[in-house]
């Protein structure tokens, strides 16, 4: 009897010839193009924006009931069922919200951005307009998050279906007891990101995102937000390779010092700026789509640094609790270094 059967010999020698290859890595341009048809994801927040996920508000907004006013807060919501809330004192019409959302989408298209809309909206999930929170674009693909409150749980499935329909790799779906929302994730530069831990982002969700980043050689900073603030994008957004617009009153001192150490210039918003001023999005280095009516004080600071502003009126949607940054989830950006 031979040392090995003819079948086993042929099988093993075939596998030896046609062996596996770990290199080049998944995220390399060659592998992305060959396997996934194009380069996907983002390794920064300011490179030319190529593709973005959005959702035009629709019938899901019908869940909002103006009779359910929370007088002590000057807002509205389903306190008992926890199915919806509206942060503003006024509830604008659906037509008004759609008009502002359409204007934002048209502005992005003029900047060379492909707008991808959600394939569907989860019934009654009226916060789905804020697509930033359900998907985080990282190098080579996406992380599908796990949203915190009952009001938003369920937005993850339509986001997943949409990414699959366009062929975008999903590198991780946050699971278990992890909580993560994309508005609290920020690329500071290639290889370095920050997560704002908060009421909506816990350590388990942060750890799962960190695992994905570690596989790509990226570092993640943990920034604990104050009080019940939700996301870091209300306090910091990168607008150029070395410049961020910030609200310094809502960021810890150590992090402000860290930005300085990293060589990141900070532009502090003023009391005269609209509420959504920080919540903007860079479409390429030094060119930013931002809430209209920026104060002369802040506009002058940006102008002196050569930052170009494309303003869009977005106040009606801001009343619902999120701005331009919240409403746009980058799927593809050019690298900057």
Order of alpha helices (4+ residues) and beta strands (2+ residues): alpha-alpha-beta-beta-beta-beta-alpha-beta-beta-beta-alpha-beta-beta-beta-alpha-beta-beta-beta-alpha-beta-beta-beta-alpha-beta-alpha-beta
